[in-house]
């Protein structure tokens, strides 16, 4: 057909050895455009292919090693969370029990990200999967606080780099837990989470139909300080709290993804 053909091939050489070649077959034409000859050429690429195989092997070993590291970190964090849970159950002070429970959930949120990383081939995290598991942590809070909570989820978080996923998982755990423990305490309610990606920005809106912010103002507790540090410090984003006219509390988080 007059087209140049080029592909990598393995050929048998003298002594039954093998050589990898970058092989090309090109047409030669006369003054009228008719094909008169076929010009064959080949370049030995054995060394290049061997180097490429070494690189691919090294990358595979690195991936396996990282997965094993994440798996071990996850196991260690789960052990810490279990120890905190046990200590909380044996503590008589309600303040100490609440502090230990909160610490347990924060450690467990980090473990969720490492668990996801231990099963993947990249250092990006499917945060929708992580978020589904974060909601299971907060459902435990609802069960212990006498609250019946319905969760509504819209949109997709998508893939996030591991360093962003860890901080975001901790922050969302704090925000949703706060909505359940305080906004919806001792009552039935709804927590609505919306995730929207536009270009290089992720916007997460978390709202509830609870009792709203005390006197319409945000209380600066430990949880609030942690969330601000994670969102504004670690993730270079912004976070705002509102008390809508219809009641409840709304939290808007905006993160750059560049």
C-alpha positions, 0 to 999 in steps of 0.5 A, a space after each residue: 500500500 506504500 505505507 512505512 511499516 515499523 515495529 519491534 521484533 525479536 529475530 534469531 541470530 547465528 548460533 540460535 541467539 536472539 536480538 531485539 530489533 527496531 525494524 522498519 520497511 520503507 518504500 522507494 518510489 520513482 519519478 512517477 510515484 510508483 514503488 520500485 524498491 523496499 528499503 529494510 533497516 533495523 537497529 539493535 535495541 536489546 540493551 534499551 529493552 533490557 534497561 526498560 525491563 529493569 526499570 519496570 521491575 524496579 517500579 513494580 518492586 517499589 509499588 509492592 514495597 509501598 503497598 506493604 508499608 501502607 498495610 503495616 501502617 494501617 494495622 498499627 493505626 488500627 491497633 492504636 485505635 483499638 487500644 484507645 477504644 478499650 481505654 475509653 470503655 474502662 474510664 469512668 470520667 465522661 470527659 476522658 471517655 469522650 476525648 479517647 473516643 474522639 482520638 480513636 476516630 481520628 486515628 481510624 480515619 487515617 487508617 482508612 486512607 492507608 488501607 485504601 493505599 495498600 490495595 491500589 497500584 498508585 499513590 492516589 486514593 479513591 476518596 469516595 470509597 474512603 468517605 463511605 467508610 468514614 460514614 460508618 465511623 460516624 454511625 457508631 457515634 450516632 448509635 451511642 448518642 441516641 441519634 437516628 441519622 439519615 445521610 444523603 450524599 451527592 456528587 463525587 470526590 474522585 481521586 485525590 493524592 494520598 497526602 490530601 486524602 489523609 487530611 481531608 478524611 480527618 477533617 470530614 470525620 470531625 465535621 460529620 461527627 460534630 453534626 451528629 454529636 451536637 447538632 443532632 444530639 438526642 433527636 432524629 435528623 439528616 446530614 447532607 454531603 455534597 462533593 463537587 469538582 470543577 476544574 482544579 477545585 473541590 467543594 464539599 458542603 456538609 449540612 444538617 437540620 439540627 439545632 444550629 450554631 449556639 447563638 449563631 456563632 461558631 464555638 472554638 473548641 479542639 475539634 474546630 481548631 483541628 479542622 481549621 489546621 487541616 483545611 487551611 494549613 495542610 490543604 491550603 483551602 478555606 472553610 466556612 460555617 453558617 446557620 441558614 435561615 431554615 435552621 441547622 448548620 452548613 459547612 463549606 470546604 473549598 480545596 485547590 487540587 493543583 
